[in-house]
Amino acid sequence: MSPSGQVDLSVIIVNYNVASLVLQAVASLERQKFAGPNGRDGRLEILVIDNASSPEDVACLKGLPPSVILLRNEQNLGFAAATNQGIERSSGRYLCFLNPDTKVLDGALEILLQHLYQHPEVGAVGPRIWADDERTLCFSPLEPPTLSFMLARLLGSGFPLVGPWHTRQWHRLVHGFWRSQMPVTVPMLSGACIVTSRMVVGRVGRFDPCYFLFYEDADWCRRVRRAGYRLVCVPGAEVIHYYHQSARQDPLVTRHHARGSRDRFVGIHYGRLGVMAYKAVEAIGGYMNRWWPPDTSQEIIDLGYRTEPPRLCVEGVASACELMVQIGVNECFIPSAAAFTRIAEFQISKEVWGRMPPGRYYAAIIDAEALRSLAIWSWVKG
């Protein structure tokens, strides 16, 4: 334990109606062992902030260990404001912002903290994030929080020349990220798990509480980079993220918050002209896509309405060829999750399928060396 009872790391979890997952996340944290900055056994503090969950969900939180600090809000303040409450109440020299629908694998906190201890120029670190317990599907890094990237993504949906080019650029970026075994500097970290120091938070500020849901991590990461720090993904640290479990409870409200947060992010960082440019490109891209659907160099195989995960298969592929299977919510696969295999056949596990919200999905099997799509599918999940 650190001298004088000093807390080395405070982990802050915001709950909204996913208490059973919070209990699992806390259990995974309690198994962690890590050293403090002085080399002695590190001391961990866990805080759970409940954002006005249902009475049944709050009752489930009674299963938390007595050592966990539980704060309860009478109304849902949003993720950013609740996280800030945790920062205010916590006492650790280092802070971890952790989504409630996660499981931290053994050794992850030690690896992330050691990178921060050894690299003072790094403002925050994040782990490799998997979608499933079997560690088959790995999430891509979140898209760079820049207006140029956001506009290119919009243009890709309506202009034939932009979409394939943007997708190829994205494939190059994420393929290097997915295959790296060494720490990688990234433009943004996933808010599912971010570890930083209280000193950095004191310098760049806490989360902007005006972001109720979404983009608070993009805004904060952008401020960290502007302060001269690097953001690093450390693949040796691993976390399972059961993705979107709070947000999926009310899809319409979630989409409303996503759009409002996006507009705030663009307005703050790019001004009124940036907002006007985004809305103009969004309108033009939507019009083009409605009346002149973009040509694709490869047919998208429509699998229709599905209640079970489809079996994806490509014939005639050499067994020595490494393949990348990507799953996404748009034809550009931004964002996406990926699996690597040498078998030209893939099926999403029932575990992952059950957590995927209803809607349209896309999948591709790609030659991992040439980054060339061998087949693309789409379906609507019921």
Summary of the structure (lengths in Angstrom):
residues: 382
radius of gyration: 21.1
end to end distance: 50.3
largest distance: 68.1
contacts: 1248
relative contact order: 0.13
helix: 37%
strand: 27%
